[in-house]
């Protein structure tokens, strides 16, 4: 089953800039659309990492932090029930709700090879970098007796070089995402471990 490119690169209405749902509404939408507990956790983890990055690294204001968090929380919302229409349906839903176009574009650009939408700003680039790595790091934590406790960057780097481990995670996407940002892979891995370890 191949994901179809979205066929467009402009999303939402510029007049809706600044229109955001609350994080509670975001969680309500997540719970309505996503039944798979593992996928829900992944989306919550990406949201937590996006929120932490916007707060700690971008030093963003509250509204911008909410944008980052919502994009992370909803980026895979249609994958569970409609994998063949992945990204298309959540984008249409957010457009119907008059959500800020930056949030919608961020979701649309989280897999440029699949959706045909290039990451443009920092929010777009970071969700692309965090998405695959977050899932990979969680998979690595699950096989450890102590899970995230004592987990280090070196062990994750080693597993990344083992193609058979979490083989569904695209090393190509990770490499491409890392080419677009100015932070080393080790720093990103460490940031994800710290900021998603307590999400449940």
JONOR-V812080 format. One record per residue. N is the residue number from 1. RES is the residue in one small letter. PSI is psi in degrees with one decimal (none if undefined). NEAR is the number of other C-alpha atoms within 12 Angstrom. D_LAST is the distance of its C-alpha to the last C-alpha in Angstrom with 2 decimals. Layout:
[[N	RES	PSI	NEAR	D_LAST] [N	RES	PSI	NEAR	D_LAST]]
This chain:
[[1	x	117.9	9	29.76] [2	x	139.2	11	30.15] [3	x	132.8	21	28.36] [4	x	138.3	20	31.16] [5	x	151.2	22	31.67] [6	x	-24.3	29	31.33] [7	x	11.8	17	34.97] [8	x	161.7	18	34.60] [9	x	3.8	24	33.31] [10	x	131.7	23	33.63] [11	x	144.1	33	31.04] [12	x	-177.3	30	31.07] [13	x	125.4	22	33.82] [14	x	-26.7	18	34.57] [15	x	-17.7	14	35.51] [16	x	9.3	21	31.86] [17	x	130.2	21	30.93] [18	x	-12.3	22	28.75] [19	x	115.5	26	27.66] [20	x	147.5	30	23.90] [21	x	162.1	27	21.74] [22	x	163.9	20	19.52] [23	x	-29.2	26	15.79] [24	x	-41.8	15	15.66] [25	x	-37.0	18	18.02] [26	x	-43.9	33	16.01] [27	x	-35.4	25	13.00] [28	x	-44.5	19	15.80] [29	x	-43.6	26	17.28] [30	x	-47.7	34	14.16] [31	x	-31.6	23	13.88] [32	x	-37.9	17	17.66] [33	x	-25.7	27	17.94] [34	x	115.0	30	15.12] [35	x	-28.4	19	15.00] [36	x	117.0	19	13.58] [37	x	-38.1	15	10.00] [38	x	-39.6	19	9.98] [39	x	-40.2	29	11.55] [40	x	-45.2	33	9.29] [41	x	-42.6	31	6.34] [42	x	-45.1	38	9.34] [43	x	-37.8	42	10.51] [44	x	-37.3	38	7.70] [45	x	-45.0	42	7.99] [46	x	-39.3	46	11.71] [47	x	-43.0	42	11.76] [48	x	-40.6	39	10.44] [49	x	-41.0	44	13.01] [50	x	-44.2	45	15.61] [51	x	-45.6	38	15.34] [52	x	-41.4	31	15.73] [53	x	-45.9	35	18.63] [54	x	-38.5	30	20.34] [55	x	-52.2	23	20.22] [56	x	-40.4	17	21.14] [57	x	-45.9	19	23.28] [58	x	-18.4	19	24.68] [59	x	44.6	14	25.11] [60	x	159.0	21	24.71] [61	x	170.3	15	25.44] [62	x	-40.1	20	22.94] [63	x	-39.9	24	23.92] [64	x	-39.5	28	23.56] [65	x	-42.7	31	20.10] [66	x	-39.4	34	19.15] [67	x	-51.2	41	20.88] [68	x	-45.3	43	18.89] [69	x	-43.0	40	15.51] [70	x	-41.5	47	16.75] [71	x	-43.8	53	18.13] [72	x	-41.0	49	14.93] [73	x	-33.4	45	13.05] [74	x	4.6	51	16.00] [75	x	-27.1	48	17.54] [76	x	22.8	45	16.96] [77	x	-29.8	42	17.13] [78	x	0.9	34	20.31] [79	x	-35.4	26	19.61] [80	x	-53.1	28	18.42] [81	x	-25.8	20	21.52] [82	x	60.4	19	24.01] [83	x	-31.1	20	23.62] [84	x	-12.5	19	27.33] [85	x	25.5	24	27.03] [86	x	133.3	30	23.89] [87	x	-38.5	40	23.80] [88	x	-46.4	35	26.99] [89	x	-40.3	27	25.64] [90	x	-34.7	39	22.82] [91	x	-47.0	37	25.45] [92	x	-39.1	25	27.98] [93	x	-44.2	21	25.66] [94	x	-32.2	37	24.95] [95	x	-40.7	30	28.68] [96	x	-32.9	18	29.55] [97	x	6.8	21	27.43] [98	x	40.1	24	29.35] [99	x	148.8	33	26.37] [100	x	126.4	32	27.33] [101	x	-27.6	31	28.64] [102	x	-36.8	39	26.89] [103	x	-43.9	46	23.43] [104	x	-43.6	46	24.92] [105	x	-38.2	48	26.71] [106	x	-46.6	47	23.66] [107	x	-42.4	55	21.91] [108	x	-25.1	47	25.27] [109	x	11.4	42	25.65] [110	x	-3.1	41	22.42] [111	x	75.2	37	24.47] [112	x	-32.9	34	28.13] [113	x	-29.1	23	29.50] [114	x	-43.4	25	28.18] [115	x	-12.9	29	28.57] [116	x	21.9	23	31.57] [117	x	122.3	29	30.29] [118	x	136.2	31	30.56] [119	x	132.7	32	28.12] [120	x	-52.9	24	30.28] [121	x	-177.0	20	28.70] [122	x	-39.3	31	26.13] [123	x	-45.7	42	23.26] [124	x	-46.8	36	24.31] [125	x	-36.5	37	24.81] [126	x	-35.1	47	21.53] [127	x	-35.1	53	19.38] [128	x	-43.8	47	21.64] [129	x	-40.8	46	21.16] [130	x	-33.4	50	17.37] [131	x	-61.2	46	16.73] [132	x	-41.4	37	18.19] [133	x	-36.8	44	17.43] [134	x	-48.7	42	13.67] [135	x	-39.4	37	13.73] [136	x	-46.2	38	16.35] [137	x	-38.1	42	14.70] [138	x	-40.2	38	11.61] [139	x	-39.7	27	14.39] [140	x	-36.5	34	16.20] [141	x	-36.8	28	13.49] [142	x	-25.9	18	13.21] [143	x	-0.1	18	16.96] [144	x	136.4	17	17.06] [145	x	-33.8	11	17.45] [146	x	11.4	13	15.67] [147	x	-120.5	19	12.94] [148	x	-19.8	27	12.50] [149	x	120.7	16	14.84] [150	x	4.1	17	18.23] [151	x	135.4	25	17.43] [152	x	164.3	25	20.17] [153	x	-39.4	26	21.37] [154	x	-41.9	19	24.38] [155	x	-35.6	23	22.65] [156	x	-43.7	34	20.69] [157	x	-40.3	26	24.07] [158	x	-42.7	17	25.75] [159	x	-34.4	25	23.46] [160	x	-31.0	31	24.00] [161	x	1.6	20	27.68] [162	x	97.5	17	27.22] [163	x	-28.0	16	27.60] [164	x	-18.9	13	26.76] [165	x	127.8	20	23.22] [166	x	55.3	25	20.71] [167	x	-23.2	18	23.96] [168	x	-14.4	16	22.52] [169	x	122.4	26	21.21] [170	x	109.4	27	24.22] [171	x	-30.6	25	25.66] [172	x	-44.0	22	28.18] [173	x	-41.0	25	25.68] [174	x	-46.1	35	24.14] [175	x	-45.1	21	27.72] [176	x	-44.2	24	28.75] [177	x	-40.5	35	25.88] [178	x	-26.2	27	26.68] [179	x	-20.0	18	30.33] [180	x	-7.6	25	29.58] [181	x	168.1	25	28.06] [182	x	11.4	15	29.68] [183	x	141.9	19	27.01] [184	x	151.6	19	27.15] [185	x	-42.1	27	24.62] [186	x	-39.7	21	23.95] [187	x	-40.5	23	22.96] [188	x	-43.5	36	20.54] [189	x	-47.1	36	18.87] [190	x	-43.1	28	18.72] [191	x	-43.0	32	17.29] [192	x	-47.0	42	14.41] [193	x	-48.5	38	13.67] [194	x	-39.8	26	13.78] [195	x	-9.0	29	11.79] [196	x	-3.8	37	8.76] [197	x	-31.4	32	8.52] [198	x	10.4	18	6.37] [199	x	135.0	22	3.78] [200	x	none	18	0.00]]
